[in-house]
Amino acid sequence: MSGFSFTLDATCGKARTGRISTPRGEIRTPAFMPVGTAGTVKAMLPDSVAATGADILLGNTYHLMLRPGAERVARLGGLHAFMNWDRPILTDSGGFQVMSLSDLRKLTEDGVTFKSHIDGSRHMFSPEKSMEIQKLLGSDIVMAFDECPALPAPRDRIEASMRLSMRWAQRSRDAFGDRPGHALFGIQQGGLEPDLRAESAKALKAIGFDGYAVGGLAVGEGQEAMFACLDTACDMLPEDRPRYLMGVGKPDDIVGAVARGIDMMDCVLPSRSGRTGQAWTRRGQVNLRNARHADDPRPLDEACTCPACRSYSRAYLHHVVRSGEMIAGMLLTWHNLHYYQELMAGIRAAVAAGTFAGFEAGFHAARAEGDIPPR
């Protein structure tokens, strides 16, 4: 595809590092995509998100379609100009939000009719409508429209859903058309059933996409089951295309997914945790609401160079979290995103050096130590 390409630079076991090239810039893989649901990464300025090391953001088709409206975003220059982000953007298809947020959802072969969670207005999503909305938004990477059942679910439900998603994948491909500089990713489904995952991958490869996502995971099945699925699911997808695990996740989810061949991930966790007083560090998760931090003059993480760690104490962070001050969410979100991007940079360097297994062991060893002792 003109203007979009994927280069695989190195592998270490199943772990990979490479580059996705787009007209709006290069995406270093493995890549973590901060989530800008409604045209903003909550509590962050776009320049601040870029400063953490993010090469690409995720925007949400469902939320942006409902408010402010895709047509309005298009009139105002597209999502990049609208939210002041000049790097690549990936938009999801809206299918997951329709499943998880909407009331009175009605599923047919044509698509999904649903009521808005905002005002109760009725809308219809189909593969063609999803492609139209994502084109209006102007995203660089577009996701095919799919249906994603929550797990656990009966096999016959998963099988029917996967086959419907594959028919919708073909319709998404047809509706996407020829858009140089923009990419379309297909989404593998099939729950935790290896044979259904294989059938889905075969169907997607026959259609042909610029990248391939592993969908339908991180929806209640647990990490052990997710990793067991990824052990085989990644191998079913083309080696010369990016592999994207949707909606993941915690740092140990990310490291485990990379070890199994994943190149891209996204999750609301760093920003959502930051707004609730939770920080992610090399030693695991830290709850700044805890009274143990009230008199602690030390930084959250002495090795971290983000503004929260460079300029503020644990005592101050504890104070603003407990006081409900806006700066608490701002500082902790910045820290969390910085930590996630630092983790991705470490992963990329380790894969390139052929030392990923040692990196993975060190990652788990540091987390096992737990947070620094109280003062």
Secondary structure, 3 states (H helix, E strand, C coil): CCCCEEEEEEEECCEEEEEEEECCEEEEECEEEEEECCCCCCCCCHHHHHHCCCCCEEECHHHHHHCCCHHHHHHCCCHHHHHCCCCCEEECCCHHHHHHHCEEEEECCCCEEEECCCCCCEEEECHHHHHHHHHHHCCCEEECCCCCCCCCCCHHHHHHHHHHHHHHHHHHHHHHCCCCCCEEEEEECCCCCHHHHHHHHHHHHHHCCCEEEECCCCCCCCHHHHHHHHHHHHHHCCCCCCEEECCCCCHHHHHHHHHCCCCEEEECHHHHHHHCCEEEECCEEEECCCHHHCCCCCCCCCCCCCHHHHHCCHHHHHHHHHHCCHHHHHHHHHHHHHHHHHHHHHHHHHHHHCCHHHHHHHHHHHHHHCCCCCC
